[in-house]
Amino acid sequence: MHPAALPSLVFADKQGNISDFSDLAMAGMSNGRFFQPRLDDLIPLPEGSEIFLLPDRLPVGCDRRTSEPLLLEENPFASDQGIQAVAAFMAPAHTAVFNAAYQSKAKNSTPLPLFAYTAVGWHDGRFWVAGFRSDNDIRQDASQFDQRRIDHRTRAQLKQYPDNRLIQHLGKCCLTYCCPAARNYFLGRWEAPLPTSPQCNANCVGCISLQPSGCCPSTQERLTFVPTGAEISELAIEHLKRAERPIVSFGQGCEGEPLLQANTIGKAIAEIRRVTRRGTINLNSNASLPEKVAALAEAGLDSLRVSLNSAQKKYYTPYYRPSGYTFADVKGSIRAMKDAGKFVSLNYFIQPGFTDSFGEFESLSMLVDEYSPDMIQLRNLNMDPEWYLRTINFPAADTAMGMHIYMQKLQKRFPQLRYGYYNPPLAR
């Protein structure tokens, strides 16, 4: 579904009240440039999405006649009420086409919190966003969660397993942070998380679980202990035996790098597979330790999801800031998993203007040609766009083909690849 006409620019006053300004159409941003979205770039704001204010940032819209981008420097309805830009944080399974269009008031504006910022406008009584649904799986749709049922099931499970620290940790993830993966675990369905590692061997600029003091705050707390193999297998076995389309996944947003606990994970996998062959055992990872990946594949790991912001070393390294490994090791892990006959996904962070640049497209295509991953997961990069582009030193002059053309070219070149958002359950 697309709008019948271009939505209006939306902005907020200094109290956070959101208004639309019909004189200007909404705009989108891509590598610092402003564009007028096409109607087929736009979908209704998905249920479960949020609208964010962007402090110290002025909204940019488009002239309805010429499509020229125009900066809105004052509140058009009350100049003394201030003005700030607005963005959408889309619900899971949706991928951005454009970032929100804004201009920062200062070069060194405080970085935005670690979320994704999608262009949003208003038309015909609703918000519209520049994005598309990238996975039809409903596992994290807002309509699938009844909070009263979640509270009841979670508290009952926590009471049943008072000595399992991993289950107790996920209870906090569920009840405090409303983590959809934790919610699904307590509801006994689909994909369950298995966080295992408080440490990491990367220092990602956009890490959502650990940030230095005084920097952009993390969106959630990191795991503080290493669960035992018994704690992991107790949770995983029950879930795999009972859940619909069951998956258990090491490597979550509330932890560091799970490969640093590969020995514990390997023992847990062995115990899980001793008891049940049902379901998929998955590892979400920075893929830094190929020898550990090979050992886990031999132990019974079914799938590996490799996190990537870029297929180019020169842009990968300043974002991940790896300690003790290189981009070559990441590719080596893909190779190790594929050599073992297992499933590999690329958890490919989407940043409009960078991801769909011509150089990045060609580099990703070369990686796919050489290493043959099975799937690309189109995850929005949760980071201030300007901060990200400065971090990787991406040239402002680089042009992009547009996210829709990018997807068309990718699907034409690699029709065998699966595309989506979530880890898929695999047939056994």
GISUL-V250450 format. One record per residue. N is the residue number from 1. RES is the residue in one letter. SS is DSSP state (alpha for helix, beta for strand, coil for the rest). PSI is psi as a letter, one per 20 degrees, with the letter a starting at -180 (* if undefined). OMEGA is omega in degrees with one decimal (none if undefined). Layout:
[[N	RES	SS	PSI	OMEGA] [N	RES	SS	PSI	OMEGA]]
//
This chain:
[[1	M	coil	p	178.9] [2	H	coil	q	-179.2] [3	P	coil	q	179.1] [4	A	coil	h	179.0] [5	A	coil	r	-179.2] [6	L	coil	p	177.4] [7	P	coil	q	178.9] [8	S	beta	q	171.4] [9	L	beta	q	173.2] [10	V	beta	q	179.5] [11	F	beta	r	177.8] [12	A	beta	q	172.7] [13	D	coil	a	-174.9] [14	K	coil	i	174.9] [15	Q	coil	i	-179.9] [16	G	coil	j	176.9] [17	N	coil	p	-174.7] [18	I	beta	p	177.5] [19	S	beta	q	171.9] [20	D	beta	q	-179.3] [21	F	beta	n	-169.8] [22	S	beta	i	178.7] [23	D	beta	h	179.5] [24	L	beta	q	172.5] [25	A	beta	q	175.6] [26	M	beta	q	175.6] [27	A	coil	r	172.9] [28	G	beta	r	-178.7] [29	M	beta	q	-179.7] [30	S	beta	o	-176.5] [31	N	coil	l	175.2] [32	G	coil	i	177.2] [33	R	beta	q	-177.4] [34	F	beta	p	-177.1] [35	F	beta	q	170.6] [36	Q	coil	o	-178.9] [37	P	coil	q	169.3] [38	R	coil	r	180.0] [39	L	alpha	h	-178.6] [40	D	alpha	j	169.9] [41	D	alpha	i	-166.0] [42	L	beta	q	175.0] [43	I	beta	q	174.6] [44	P	beta	q	176.8] [45	L	coil	o	-176.0] [46	P	coil	q	175.5] [47	E	coil	p	-178.6] [48	G	coil	i	176.4] [49	S	coil	r	178.6] [50	E	beta	q	174.3] [51	I	beta	p	-177.8] [52	F	beta	q	169.4] [53	L	beta	q	-179.8] [54	L	beta	n	-177.0] [55	P	coil	q	177.5] [56	D	coil	k	178.3] [57	R	beta	p	-177.2] [58	L	beta	q	-178.8] [59	P	beta	q	175.4] [60	V	beta	p	175.5] [61	G	beta	a	-179.9] [62	C	beta	p	172.7] [63	D	beta	p	-174.7] [64	R	coil	h	-177.9] [65	R	coil	g	-172.7] [66	T	coil	i	-174.9] [67	S	coil	j	-179.8] [68	E	coil	p	176.4] [69	P	beta	p	-178.0] [70	L	beta	p	178.4] [71	L	beta	p	176.8] [72	L	coil	o	-171.3] [73	E	coil	i	-179.4] [74	E	coil	q	173.3] [75	N	coil	o	-175.4] [76	P	coil	i	-177.7] [77	F	coil	h	179.7] [78	A	coil	n	-172.0] [79	S	alpha	h	-179.2] [80	D	alpha	i	-177.1] [81	Q	alpha	i	177.2] [82	G	coil	r	-178.9] [83	I	coil	q	175.2] [84	Q	beta	q	-178.7] [85	A	beta	r	-176.8] [86	V	beta	q	177.5] [87	A	beta	r	174.7] [88	A	beta	q	169.0] [89	F	beta	o	-171.8] [90	M	coil	q	175.9] [91	A	coil	q	178.1] [92	P	coil	q	179.3] [93	A	coil	j	175.8] [94	H	beta	q	-174.8] [95	T	beta	q	-174.3] [96	A	beta	q	171.3] [97	V	coil	h	176.1] [98	F	coil	q	167.0] [99	N	beta	r	171.7] [100	A	beta	q	-178.1] [101	A	coil	o	-179.7] [102	Y	beta	r	171.8] [103	Q	beta	p	179.0] [104	S	beta	q	-179.4] [105	K	coil	h	-179.8] [106	A	coil	q	-180.0] [107	K	coil	h	-176.6] [108	N	coil	l	176.7] [109	S	coil	q	178.1] [110	T	coil	p	-179.5] [111	P	coil	q	175.7] [112	L	coil	q	176.2] [113	P	coil	r	-170.5] [114	L	coil	m	174.0] [115	F	coil	r	174.6] [116	A	coil	q	-171.8] [117	Y	coil	o	-174.5] [118	T	beta	q	178.6] [119	A	coil	p	-176.9] [120	V	beta	q	176.7] [121	G	beta	a	-175.2] [122	W	beta	p	177.0] [123	H	beta	p	172.5] [124	D	coil	l	172.3] [125	G	coil	j	179.5] [126	R	beta	r	174.0] [127	F	beta	q	174.6] [128	W	beta	q	-178.5] [129	V	beta	q	177.7] [130	A	beta	n	-176.9] [131	G	beta	a	177.7] [132	F	beta	q	176.1] [133	R	beta	p	-175.4] [134	S	coil	i	177.2] [135	D	coil	p	-179.6] [136	N	coil	i	177.0] [137	D	coil	p	-175.3] [138	I	coil	j	-167.6] [139	R	coil	h	177.9] [140	Q	coil	j	176.5] [141	D	coil	q	-178.4] [142	A	alpha	h	-178.1] [143	S	alpha	i	-176.6] [144	Q	alpha	i	-173.8] [145	F	coil	o	173.8] [146	D	coil	o	-171.3] [147	Q	alpha	h	179.7] [148	R	alpha	g	178.3] [149	R	alpha	g	178.0] [150	I	alpha	g	-179.8] [151	D	alpha	g	-177.7] [152	H	alpha	g	-177.6] [153	R	alpha	h	-178.0] [154	T	alpha	g	-177.9] [155	R	alpha	h	177.2] [156	A	alpha	g	179.9] [157	Q	alpha	g	179.1] [158	L	alpha	h	178.3] [159	K	alpha	h	-178.6] [160	Q	alpha	h	-176.5] [161	Y	coil	m	-175.8] [162	P	coil	h	-175.4] [163	D	coil	i	177.7] [164	N	coil	o	-175.1] [165	R	alpha	h	-179.6] [166	L	alpha	g	177.9] [167	I	alpha	g	178.3] [168	Q	alpha	h	177.4] [169	H	alpha	g	179.9] [170	L	alpha	h	174.8] [171	G	alpha	g	176.5] [172	K	alpha	g	177.6] [173	C	alpha	h	-177.3] [174	C	alpha	g	-170.9] [175	L	alpha	h	-179.1] [176	T	coil	g	-174.8] [177	Y	coil	i	-178.9] [178	C	coil	k	178.7] [179	C	coil	p	-177.8] [180	P	alpha	h	178.2] [181	A	alpha	g	177.1] [182	A	alpha	h	178.1] [183	R	alpha	g	-180.0] [184	N	alpha	h	175.7] [185	Y	alpha	g	-177.4] [186	F	alpha	h	173.7] [187	L	coil	i	173.8] [188	G	coil	k	-175.1] [189	R	coil	q	166.9] [190	W	coil	c	-171.6] [191	E	beta	p	179.0] [192	A	beta	p	-179.3] [193	P	beta	q	176.9] [194	L	beta	m	178.1] [195	P	coil	p	-173.5] [196	T	coil	h	-167.4] [197	S	coil	o	173.9] [198	P	coil	i	-178.1] [199	Q	coil	r	176.7] [200	C	coil	q	175.7] [201	N	coil	j	169.9] [202	A	beta	r	178.8] [203	N	coil	m	-172.9] [204	C	coil	p	179.2] [205	V	coil	h	-178.1] [206	G	coil	k	-179.3] [207	C	coil	p	-175.7] [208	I	coil	i	-179.2] [209	S	coil	i	179.7] [210	L	coil	p	177.6] [211	Q	coil	q	178.6] [212	P	coil	q	179.4] [213	S	coil	p	178.6] [214	G	coil	i	178.9] [215	C	coil	a	175.5] [216	C	coil	p	-174.3] [217	P	coil	q	174.9] [218	S	coil	q	-179.8] [219	T	coil	i	179.6] [220	Q	coil	r	-179.9] [221	E	coil	q	179.8] [222	R	coil	q	172.1] [223	L	coil	p	-176.3] [224	T	coil	j	-176.9] [225	F	coil	r	173.5] [226	V	coil	o	178.9] [227	P	coil	q	176.9] [228	T	coil	r	174.7] [229	G	alpha	h	179.5] [230	A	alpha	h	178.4] [231	E	alpha	g	179.8] [232	I	alpha	g	-175.8] [233	S	alpha	h	178.2] [234	E	alpha	g	178.4] [235	L	alpha	g	-171.0] [236	A	alpha	g	-176.8] [237	I	alpha	g	179.9] [238	E	alpha	g	-178.2] [239	H	alpha	g	-177.8] [240	L	alpha	h	-178.2] [241	K	alpha	h	-170.2] [242	R	alpha	h	-169.2] [243	A	coil	q	171.1] [244	E	coil	p	-178.3] [245	R	coil	m	-167.2] [246	P	coil	p	172.8] [247	I	beta	q	165.8] [248	V	beta	p	-172.0] [249	S	beta	p	166.4] [250	F	beta	q	176.8] [251	G	coil	n	-176.4] [252	Q	coil	r	-179.9] [253	G	coil	i	-179.0] [254	C	coil	k	179.3] [255	E	coil	r	174.8] [256	G	coil	c	-177.3] [257	E	coil	o	-176.2] [258	P	alpha	h	179.9] [259	L	alpha	h	176.3] [260	L	alpha	i	175.4] [261	Q	alpha	k	-173.7] [262	A	alpha	h	-179.3] [263	N	alpha	g	177.9] [264	T	alpha	g	-179.8] [265	I	alpha	g	179.4] [266	G	alpha	g	178.0] [267	K	alpha	h	179.2] [268	A	alpha	g	178.9] [269	I	alpha	g	179.5] [270	A	alpha	g	179.7] [271	E	alpha	g	178.7] [272	I	alpha	g	-176.6] [273	R	alpha	i	173.3] [274	R	alpha	h	-175.0] [275	V	alpha	g	-176.6] [276	T	coil	q	173.8] [277	R	coil	j	-173.7] [278	R	coil	q	170.3] [279	G	coil	a	-175.2] [280	T	beta	p	173.0] [281	I	beta	o	-172.5] [282	N	beta	q	175.4] [283	L	beta	o	170.3] [284	N	beta	p	-166.5] [285	S	beta	r	168.6] [286	N	coil	i	173.2] [287	A	coil	k	-172.8] [288	S	coil	i	-171.9] [289	L	coil	n	-174.6] [290	P	alpha	h	-178.6] [291	E	alpha	h	176.7] [292	K	alpha	h	176.8] [293	V	alpha	g	179.6] [294	A	alpha	g	179.8] [295	A	alpha	h	179.5] [296	L	alpha	h	175.6] [297	A	alpha	g	178.6] [298	E	alpha	h	-179.7] [299	A	alpha	i	178.3] [300	G	coil	j	175.2] [301	L	coil	p	-175.8] [302	D	coil	h	-174.7] [303	S	beta	q	179.4] [304	L	beta	p	173.0] [305	R	beta	o	-174.4] [306	V	beta	p	179.8] [307	S	beta	p	179.7] [308	L	beta	p	168.3] [309	N	coil	h	-176.5] [310	S	coil	q	172.8] [311	A	coil	j	-179.7] [312	Q	coil	p	-178.2] [313	K	alpha	g	-174.9] [314	K	alpha	h	176.5] [315	Y	alpha	h	176.8] [316	Y	alpha	g	-170.4] [317	T	alpha	g	-179.1] [318	P	alpha	i	175.5] [319	Y	alpha	g	-176.2] [320	Y	alpha	h	-177.7] [321	R	coil	m	-173.2] [322	P	beta	q	177.4] [323	S	coil	o	176.3] [324	G	coil	j	174.2] [325	Y	coil	r	-178.0] [326	T	coil	r	177.3] [327	F	alpha	h	177.0] [328	A	alpha	h	177.1] [329	D	alpha	h	177.9] [330	V	alpha	g	178.5] [331	K	alpha	h	176.8] [332	G	alpha	h	177.6] [333	S	alpha	h	175.3] [334	I	alpha	g	179.4] [335	R	alpha	g	-178.4] [336	A	alpha	g	-178.4] [337	M	alpha	g	179.2] [338	K	alpha	h	177.5] [339	D	alpha	h	178.3] [340	A	coil	j	178.8] [341	G	coil	k	-176.4] [342	K	coil	r	-173.6] [343	F	beta	p	178.9] [344	V	beta	p	171.5] [345	S	beta	q	168.9] [346	L	beta	o	175.0] [347	N	beta	n	-164.8] [348	Y	beta	o	-175.3] [349	F	beta	p	-175.7] [350	I	beta	p	173.6] [351	Q	coil	o	-178.1] [352	P	coil	p	-178.3] [353	G	coil	h	174.6] [354	F	coil	g	-178.4] [355	T	coil	g	-176.2] [356	D	coil	j	172.8] [357	S	beta	q	-174.5] [358	F	alpha	g	-179.7] [359	G	alpha	h	179.8] [360	E	alpha	h	177.7] [361	F	alpha	g	-178.9] [362	E	alpha	h	179.7] [363	S	alpha	g	176.7] [364	L	alpha	g	179.9] [365	S	alpha	g	178.0] [366	M	alpha	h	178.5] [367	L	alpha	g	179.3] [368	V	alpha	g	178.3] [369	D	alpha	g	-173.3] [370	E	alpha	h	-169.9] [371	Y	alpha	i	172.8] [372	S	coil	l	170.8] [373	P	coil	r	-175.8] [374	D	coil	h	-171.7] [375	M	beta	q	169.6] [376	I	beta	p	176.6] [377	Q	beta	p	-171.1] [378	L	beta	n	-176.7] [379	R	beta	p	176.9] [380	N	beta	p	176.7] [381	L	coil	p	-179.3] [382	N	coil	n	-177.5] [383	M	coil	q	173.8] [384	D	coil	p	-175.2] [385	P	alpha	g	-179.0] [386	E	alpha	g	178.7] [387	W	alpha	g	-179.5] [388	Y	alpha	g	-176.5] [389	L	alpha	h	174.2] [390	R	alpha	g	-177.2] [391	T	alpha	g	-177.3] [392	I	alpha	i	178.8] [393	N	coil	l	179.4] [394	F	coil	p	-175.4] [395	P	coil	p	178.9] [396	A	coil	h	-177.6] [397	A	coil	i	-178.7] [398	D	coil	p	-179.5] [399	T	coil	r	-178.5] [400	A	beta	q	-178.4] [401	M	coil	i	-174.6] [402	G	coil	q	-173.1] [403	M	alpha	h	179.8] [404	H	alpha	g	177.7] [405	I	alpha	g	177.2] [406	Y	alpha	g	-179.2] [407	M	alpha	h	178.7] [408	Q	alpha	g	-179.6] [409	K	alpha	h	-179.8] [410	L	alpha	g	-178.7] [411	Q	alpha	h	177.9] [412	K	alpha	g	-177.4] [413	R	alpha	h	-176.7] [414	F	coil	m	-178.0] [415	P	coil	i	-179.7] [416	Q	coil	i	-179.1] [417	L	coil	q	169.2] [418	R	beta	q	178.5] [419	Y	beta	q	-179.4] [420	G	beta	b	-175.6] [421	Y	coil	h	-173.1] [422	Y	coil	r	169.9] [423	N	coil	p	-177.8] [424	P	coil	q	169.3] [425	P	coil	p	-176.5] [426	L	coil	q	175.8] [427	A	coil	p	179.0] [428	R	coil	*	none]]
//
